[in-house]
Amino acid sequence: MVAAGDVGPETRSERPKWPHRMSRKAEVRLIKQLPKMQKAIVISKVSAVLLFAIGLEGIVTFTWWLAAIFIPLGLLFTVWPVKMKMPNICPRCGHISAQDAGVCEKCGTALM
């Protein structure tokens, strides 16, 4: 006979493990494999952050001409309407899969 407080074997629901972030080498390899236009897009987005930071530095140091030039440039590059088609790269093995693939053919890891 089973007591009222006893329940069957415990079942713990495991949280799905998300793929790990790309390493620095994998990111550099990805950027080197991008076409020229996509490289230009990545460079413009990174430079937008730098330009905006220079503009903020101009506000902090009361150098208003820096703020007046670099904040609008940083905002312009930030909101630039650009769409990027990044290739599906497996975070585990680095294999490049088809654009519509959901799982890596090489190791079976879910692609983002």
Secondary structure by P-SEA (a helix, b strand, c coil): cccccccccbbbbbcccccccccaaaaaaaaaaccaaaaaaaaaaaaaaaaaaaaaaaaaacaaaaaaccaaaaaaaaaccccccccccccccccccccccccccccccccc
